[in-house]
Amino acid sequence: MLYAISDVNLPFPVTFQQIGCFFAGLVIVLFVPVFELIGNPLIRYFALPGVFAWGVTQKTFDGKKPLSFLKTVILYCFRPKVTFAGKPVKCKKRKEQGEITAVWTTEGRKKIRREGV
């Protein structure tokens, strides 16, 4: 935790993770050309990286930090969809036209809902 810079006390303590995220946001602002449209340098070089650092370190989605949540979403998009015991389900007897959604009821029985038939 950083409480002061030299003899100047900060209004709130800052973690080293927040400082790192601030500088990462600053690098993004420096190298992405769309941010050049913002004319005020105070907003461009201090406010945007500060908001980025706050958002990355303080905000949570589903109990996860934003970078971890984004990693989970991206991995989900590229992972093969599995439905039983971590293995892909293959229908050997017949092929269905459209998507099939299997829904378990509270009694433990499975209902199959066909879509697009």
KOLTOR-195184 format. One line per field, with one value per residue (C-alpha): residue in one letter; residue number from 1; x, y, z. Coordinates in steps of 0.1 Angstrom, whole numbers. Layout:
N
r = (a,...)
k = (NUM,...)
c1 = (X,...)
c2 = (Y,...)
c3 = (Z,...)
This chain:
117
r = (m,l,y,a,i,s,d,v,n,l,p,f,p,v,t,f,q,q,i,g,c,f,f,a,g,l,v,i,v,l,f,v,p,v,f,e,l,i,g,n,p,l,i,r,y,f,a,l,p,g,v,f,a,w,g,v,t,q,k,t,f,d,g,k,k,p,l,s,f,l,k,t,v,i,l,y,c,f,r,p,k,v,t,f,a,g,k,p,v,k,c,k,k,r,k,e,q,g,e,i,t,a,v,w,t,t,e,g,r,k,k,i,r,r,e,g,v)
k = (1,2,3,4,5,6,7,8,9,10,11,12,13,14,15,16,17,18,19,20,21,22,23,24,25,26,27,28,29,30,31,32,33,34,35,36,37,38,39,40,41,42,43,44,45,46,47,48,49,50,51,52,53,54,55,56,57,58,59,60,61,62,63,64,65,66,67,68,69,70,71,72,73,74,75,76,77,78,79,80,81,82,83,84,85,86,87,88,89,90,91,92,93,94,95,96,97,98,99,100,101,102,103,104,105,106,107,108,109,110,111,112,113,114,115,116,117)
c1 = (0,12,0,22,45,75,59,25,-2,-25,-63,-67,-42,-33,-22,6,-19,-38,-5,3,-32,-29,3,-12,-41,-17,2,-32,-41,-6,-6,-43,-49,-86,-78,-61,-96,-98,-83,-80,-47,-58,-87,-66,-36,-50,-87,-90,-61,-75,-110,-94,-73,-104,-125,-100,-92,-124,-153,-164,-186,-200,-176,-145,-123,-129,-98,-105,-142,-131,-106,-135,-158,-132,-123,-159,-164,-135,-140,-159,-194,-197,-228,-221,-191,-168,-172,-189,-223,-227,-259,-251,-286,-302,-293,-315,-322,-317,-306,-316,-317,-319,-334,-333,-364,-364,-374,-343,-360,-347,-370,-358,-369,-364,-358,-361,-379)
c2 = (0,35,61,91,103,121,142,146,123,108,112,74,45,31,-5,-15,-34,-2,16,-11,-10,28,26,-2,21,49,27,19,56,64,37,35,63,67,84,113,126,136,171,176,161,160,137,117,110,110,104,76,55,62,50,20,11,16,-6,-34,-36,-27,-39,-76,-96,-129,-126,-123,-95,-82,-97,-131,-128,-118,-148,-171,-158,-161,-197,-206,-194,-215,-246,-275,-277,-307,-319,-350,-358,-336,-356,-346,-362,-380,-393,-426,-439,-409,-374,-344,-314,-282,-278,-299,-286,-311,-297,-315,-312,-309,-346,-357,-366,-352,-333,-328,-297,-295,-262,-254,-286)
c3 = (0,-8,16,6,-21,-6,21,4,18,-7,-2,-1,0,-34,-39,-62,-84,-89,-98,-123,-138,-141,-160,-182,-190,-197,-222,-239,-241,-256,-283,-294,-319,-311,-278,-297,-304,-267,-266,-229,-217,-181,-191,-216,-194,-159,-158,-183,-169,-134,-143,-160,-129,-106,-129,-132,-95,-77,-99,-98,-122,-108,-79,-102,-112,-148,-163,-148,-160,-195,-196,-185,-212,-239,-229,-228,-264,-277,-256,-271,-255,-232,-215,-195,-172,-192,-224,-257,-262,-295,-308,-326,-335,-352,-362,-353,-374,-353,-317,-288,-253,-224,-192,-159,-137,-99,-97,-116,-149,-182,-206,-241,-259,-297,-313,-350,-360)
